[in-house]
Amino acid sequence: MGKTRVPKESFYNVFDHAQAGNNAFTFVQYKDDIISVAVSDFGIGIVESVRNAYPTIEDDKAIVKSLEYGFTVRSTERNMGYGMDNMVKSTCKTKIYSDKHLVVC
């Protein structure tokens, strides 16, 4: 996945999983030759989305699970389980905030 696809995958996650009325917010900063992109929504969160597939999973483990290669909650036909994993691999640093949790990759 090219670095230009990372924002696209972020939006797909909002539209396919967040149940946020297809609303997302993007923040972009260019500083010291680094482009930082943040995508946010007011949806159900990664934890609740993962719980659709694993109802008893603990909060912190749900976020880590969402980053596994091939993991999917099968919310749409397009979801093949490669988005979150590829986003992390395609960036220099990834911070994922969901509910009260932070995962840094």
C-alpha positions, 0 to 999 in steps of 0.5 A: 500500500502506498503512503497516499492510500493511508488516508483513503483506508482511514476513511474506509474504516470510518465509513464501514465500521464507525457507524458515524453517519459517514462523517469524518474529520481530517487534520493535516500538518506539514512540519519539518518535512513530515506530513501528519494526518489525523482522521477522527469520527464520533462513531462506536470506536474500534473496540466496539467494532471488534466486539461485533466479531469477538464479544468478550474481548478486552478493550486493549486487546481489541485494538491490537486485534484490529491491527492483525494481518487479515483480521476483519469484522466483515462489515462490508464486502470490501473489507478483507482485513488488510486495511489497519495492518497495511496502514501501520506498515505504510507509515513512519509512526501510527498512533491510534486513539480509541475510547480511553486507549492509545496504541502506538506502532 
